[in-house]
Amino acid sequence: MRLQNCWEYKKCGREPDGHNTDELGVCPATVEEKADGINDGTNGGRACWAIVGTICKGTVQGTYALKILNCLKCDFYKKVLTEESWGFKSGDEILKIINSKT
């Protein structure tokens, strides 16, 4: 079974060439190469809760500290947590990985 990335699960259309990119722009999670492979995702597709500029409920989300409480309630976040189980990378771990890569 192939694991879904956030844009596939949410069908937001903000992936490159997606149906909402003209209006909303490309989501930073879809192009965050430093997060590639985290939680078995493509780019930041399974690490979106740690990536600034994603959209939730029509609103651009800010920093990890400001958005994580909303993300903890998200059905996609819960899905990744369940699927990854012991290998799940939390927001703090993701930020360390992203920030350590140059």
trRosetta pair geometry for C-beta under 8 A, 3 or more apart (Angstrom, degrees):
i j d omega theta_ij theta_ji phi_ij phi_ji
3 40 5.1 72 40 113 152 121
3 41 7.0 -92 108 -84 119 63
3 46 6.8 13 134 -77 127 144
3 83 6.2 128 -123 158 119 153
4 8 4.4 -136 -159 88 97 120
4 9 4.5 115 129 -58 136 93
4 45 7.9 -125 145 159 50 117
4 79 7.9 -11 59 129 110 141
5 8 5.0 90 55 9 72 105
5 9 7.1 -150 92 -5 33 93
5 29 7.9 163 175 137 107 111
5 30 7.7 97 146 -107 141 72
5 41 5.2 106 -107 -153 86 101
5 42 5.3 -59 -71 41 140 94
5 43 7.7 45 -138 53 143 83
5 45 2.6 -40 -145 -177 112 134
5 46 6.1 -100 -120 -44 62 76
6 9 5.7 -62 -144 41 31 108
6 10 5.7 6 168 2 71 116
6 12 7.6 5 134 3 87 127
6 27 8.0 -118 92 130 119 157
6 29 5.9 -5 47 124 135 153
6 41 7.9 19 -13 -141 80 142
6 44 8.0 -25 15 119 125 74
6 45 5.3 -161 13 -161 78 60
6 46 7.0 171 -34 -82 84 40
6 48 4.4 23 -36 -29 162 147
6 54 7.6 -19 124 -143 158 137
6 76 5.5 80 -122 166 81 155
7 10 6.3 -57 -125 52 25 96
7 11 7.6 89 170 -87 52 16
7 12 5.4 -88 -133 42 71 100
7 13 7.6 177 -166 -17 100 14
7 14 6.1 -127 -119 59 117 77
7 15 4.4 123 144 -50 161 104
7 18 7.0 -102 -175 -87 130 151
7 27 6.3 -178 -80 40 118 145
7 29 7.2 172 -38 90 101 113
7 30 5.7 28 -29 -82 148 111
7 45 6.5 -76 14 -125 89 98
8 11 7.3 13 -177 -70 25 58
8 45 7.5 35 7 -163 99 127
9 76 5.0 128 105 -111 146 113
9 79 7.0 179 -140 64 154 158
10 76 6.2 -45 -53 -54 99 143
12 15 7.9 117 73 -20 90 75
12 18 7.3 24 99 164 68 154
12 20 6.3 -85 152 41 66 145
12 24 7.9 -94 163 87 100 156
12 27 6.7 58 100 -46 140 142
12 55 6.9 148 -156 66 140 111
13 18 4.0 158 -177 160 52 110
13 19 3.9 -64 -147 56 132 80
13 20 3.5 103 99 2 113 98
13 21 7.0 -127 144 -27 80 68
13 24 7.8 101 92 41 92 127
14 18 5.3 -59 -12 69 6 151
14 20 5.4 -44 -68 80 67 110
14 21 6.0 123 -138 -81 48 72
14 24 5.6 -70 -99 97 108 121
14 25 6.9 24 -148 91 103 52
14 26 6.0 132 172 -148 77 32
14 27 3.7 82 122 -29 126 102
14 30 6.5 -169 114 -15 81 137
14 55 6.9 143 -46 23 160 119
15 18 4.3 111 51 -50 65 122
15 21 7.8 -79 73 -61 32 116
15 26 7.2 19 -175 -144 17 84
15 27 6.8 -32 -73 33 43 106
15 30 4.5 174 -121 -129 66 148
16 21 7.1 53 -134 -87 29 155
16 26 5.6 18 -82 -124 62 129
16 30 6.3 -175 -18 135 75 132
16 31 7.0 91 -47 -70 109 105
17 21 6.9 -28 -64 9 5 149
18 21 5.0 116 60 -32 80 101
18 26 7.5 130 25 -113 108 69
20 23 5.5 -64 -165 53 68 104
20 24 4.7 5 151 25 103 118
21 24 6.7 -77 -115 63 24 73
21 25 6.1 8 -157 -168 64 12
21 26 5.3 19 -132 -68 113 66
24 27 7.9 8 124 -62 111 78
24 55 6.5 -47 -173 -30 133 158
26 30 6.0 -108 177 64 91 127
26 31 6.2 49 140 -20 125 128
27 30 4.8 92 72 -4 91 104
27 31 7.7 159 89 5 55 86
27 48 7.9 -12 160 -128 129 114
27 53 7.3 159 -159 119 57 92
27 54 5.8 41 -161 -119 109 69
27 55 6.9 -105 -107 9 105 91
28 31 6.4 -80 -152 51 38 91
28 32 5.8 53 156 -50 77 105
28 44 6.9 3 124 45 71 151
28 51 5.3 -168 106 160 109 116
28 52 6.5 -6 70 81 163 58
28 53 4.2 78 -4 76 133 123
28 54 6.5 -102 49 -60 93 66
29 32 5.8 -42 -134 10 30 118
29 35 7.6 -55 -148 69 65 150
29 43 6.7 126 157 115 51 105
29 44 3.7 -118 -152 96 64 111
29 45 6.1 118 150 -81 103 39
29 47 7.1 178 -142 74 100 69
29 48 4.2 -3 -109 -107 152 87
29 51 4.7 146 -84 71 79 154
29 54 5.3 34 -25 -88 118 113
30 43 5.9 65 175 79 26 147
30 44 7.1 -65 -30 52 18 89
30 45 6.8 55 -104 -75 53 88
31 43 5.9 -65 -124 -158 5 155
31 44 7.7 -13 55 16 34 104
32 35 4.5 27 117 19 112 114
32 36 7.8 -171 107 -42 64 68
32 43 5.0 119 60 173 59 95
32 44 3.6 35 54 -30 125 120
32 47 7.5 -110 90 79 137 115
32 51 5.4 -119 -36 -120 161 137
32 98 7.1 -25 177 -122 119 124
33 36 5.3 -12 -162 -26 52 117
33 43 5.7 -49 -83 -119 41 88
34 97 7.1 156 154 128 92 83
34 98 4.5 96 118 -134 127 70
34 101 4.4 176 -138 69 107 138
35 38 4.8 -61 -173 16 76 130
35 41 7.3 -11 136 82 99 114
35 43 5.9 52 72 165 92 47
35 44 3.9 59 71 -90 147 73
35 47 4.5 -138 -170 59 133 146
35 50 7.6 161 -108 76 136 115
35 51 6.8 -71 -27 -70 159 121
35 94 6.4 23 -123 -163 108 104
35 97 7.1 101 -108 101 61 119
35 98 5.8 -11 -66 -84 86 105
36 41 7.6 -127 -143 97 38 70
36 42 6.5 -9 -132 -162 81 40
36 43 5.2 -17 -82 -88 79 35
36 44 7.9 -58 -61 -45 47 47
37 40 7.0 -12 -164 -106 48 26
37 41 7.1 -142 -74 59 1 53
38 41 6.0 -24 73 41 65 100
38 44 7.4 4 50 -122 122 52
38 46 6.3 -165 100 81 74 89
38 47 4.4 30 96 -56 132 135
38 89 5.2 -80 -167 50 98 151
38 94 5.7 82 -171 -117 155 95
38 97 6.4 154 -87 84 125 159
39 46 3.7 -135 94 125 114 118
39 47 5.9 160 20 -61 118 80
39 80 5.4 25 175 -173 142 119
39 84 5.1 -64 -141 -78 87 147
39 87 7.5 147 -115 119 56 93
39 88 6.4 28 -108 -135 104 56
39 89 5.4 -121 -51 30 89 98
40 46 6.1 5 67 44 61 164
40 83 7.9 -102 49 127 133 118
40 84 6.9 -173 10 -95 108 99
41 44 7.0 7 112 162 134 15
41 45 3.8 -164 -178 74 117 86
41 46 2.8 -176 -48 11 130 98
41 47 6.2 -156 49 -9 142 82
41 80 7.9 -18 -53 -124 121 128
42 45 4.7 31 58 9 70 138
42 46 8.0 89 23 -5 47 92
44 47 4.7 -93 -154 68 71 96
44 48 5.8 110 142 -82 98 56
44 50 7.7 -134 -152 68 114 86
44 51 4.6 54 -180 -52 155 152
45 48 7.0 1 -151 -48 21 99
46 80 5.2 156 -162 -124 95 133
46 84 7.8 135 163 -53 131 130
47 50 5.3 -43 167 38 89 110
47 51 6.4 90 113 -29 85 107
47 89 6.8 -18 -105 86 105 119
47 94 4.7 159 -158 -135 119 141
48 51 5.5 -68 -145 35 41 112
48 54 5.1 87 -176 -92 101 160
48 71 7.7 -175 100 -127 83 123
48 76 7.4 10 45 111 133 134
49 64 7.3 73 143 -133 68 85
49 67 7.0 -166 -159 114 65 108
49 68 6.2 76 174 -115 106 68
49 71 3.7 111 -127 -170 111 155
49 72 8.0 93 -143 -52 144 52
49 74 7.3 -164 -83 33 111 141
49 77 5.6 63 -55 -104 136 118
49 91 5.4 -90 114 -83 103 108
49 94 7.8 120 74 35 81 157
50 64 5.2 7 -138 -103 57 121
50 91 4.2 167 -84 -141 98 75
50 94 3.8 164 28 92 169 134
50 95 5.4 -140 -168 -54 123 79
50 98 7.1 175 129 -5 123 140
51 54 5.8 85 88 -34 95 110
51 98 7.9 160 -92 -90 81 162
52 61 7.3 -144 -148 103 45 79
52 62 6.4 -16 -140 179 93 36
52 63 5.8 -15 -97 -98 109 44
52 64 7.3 -77 -64 -37 78 66
53 60 6.1 -23 -146 -164 49 105
53 61 7.0 -65 5 65 4 70
54 60 7.6 149 84 -150 27 58
54 61 5.1 -9 68 39 76 119
54 67 7.7 118 57 -179 102 164
55 58 6.6 -1 176 -131 112 10
55 59 6.5 155 -154 73 74 27
55 60 5.5 -44 -95 -91 77 50
55 61 6.8 180 -104 -6 21 86
56 59 6.2 -31 68 62 66 81
56 61 5.3 49 8 -53 106 120
56 67 7.2 140 7 -154 140 113
56 70 5.7 124 117 139 161 138
56 71 7.6 -118 -81 -76 154 69
56 74 7.2 -90 -130 -91 126 123
61 66 7.2 170 -177 99 77 100
61 67 4.0 59 -176 -104 120 140
61 70 7.1 -139 -115 63 125 140
62 66 4.2 7 74 68 114 145
62 67 6.0 175 57 -39 60 102
63 66 4.9 89 57 12 76 102
63 67 6.9 -178 86 2 35 95
64 67 6.4 -77 -138 48 24 94
64 68 5.7 37 172 -49 68 107
64 91 5.2 148 -161 177 125 128
64 95 6.2 -66 -29 -68 164 131
65 68 6.6 -31 -127 4 19 113
67 70 5.5 -59 -168 42 64 110
67 71 5.7 62 138 -26 87 109
68 71 5.2 -57 -142 40 38 115
68 72 6.2 48 158 -31 70 98
68 91 5.7 -78 -107 -19 122 169
69 72 5.9 -42 -149 23 30 115
69 73 7.5 22 153 -10 55 104
70 73 6.1 -68 -166 38 37 106
70 74 6.9 54 140 -46 68 100
71 74 5.1 -36 -153 1 44 125
71 77 5.1 121 169 -70 78 151
71 91 7.6 104 87 -67 152 130
72 77 6.4 -112 -112 116 21 154
73 77 7.7 66 59 48 25 132
74 77 4.0 88 71 4 102 108
74 78 6.8 -172 92 -6 55 84
75 78 5.7 -55 -148 39 33 112
75 79 6.3 40 151 -26 65 105
76 79 5.4 -50 -148 32 35 116
76 80 6.5 33 155 -17 66 101
77 80 6.0 -56 -152 36 30 107
77 81 6.3 32 151 -20 64 109
78 81 5.5 -52 -146 37 32 116
78 82 6.3 32 155 -18 65 106
79 82 5.9 -58 -152 38 28 109
79 83 6.2 21 155 -15 65 112
80 83 5.7 -58 -140 42 31 108
80 84 5.8 14 166 -7 68 115
80 88 6.9 119 135 -126 84 102
81 84 6.4 -63 -136 45 19 99
81 85 7.9 86 160 -74 50 30
81 88 5.4 39 -131 -122 56 152
82 85 7.0 11 -178 -65 30 71
84 87 4.9 -111 -180 78 88 84
84 88 3.9 121 100 -78 122 72
84 89 7.5 -81 165 4 158 63
85 88 6.4 -178 70 -26 15 101
89 93 4.4 -128 -164 96 84 127
89 94 5.3 111 135 -62 115 82
89 97 7.3 -11 -169 -8 147 141
90 93 4.9 96 53 11 71 103
90 94 6.9 -131 100 -6 36 91
91 94 5.5 -55 -144 36 31 113
91 95 6.2 32 158 -20 66 105
92 95 5.9 -53 -148 35 29 111
92 96 6.6 31 153 -19 62 104
93 96 5.8 -54 -153 33 32 113
93 97 6.6 31 151 -17 65 105
94 97 5.7 -57 -152 36 33 111
94 98 6.2 28 155 -15 69 108
95 98 5.8 -54 -140 40 31 108
95 99 5.8 22 163 -12 67 115
96 99 6.1 -62 -138 45 23 104
96 100 6.0 23 161 -24 62 113
97 100 6.0 -62 -146 33 23 109
97 101 6.9 15 159 -16 61 107
98 101 6.4 -66 -157 33 29 104
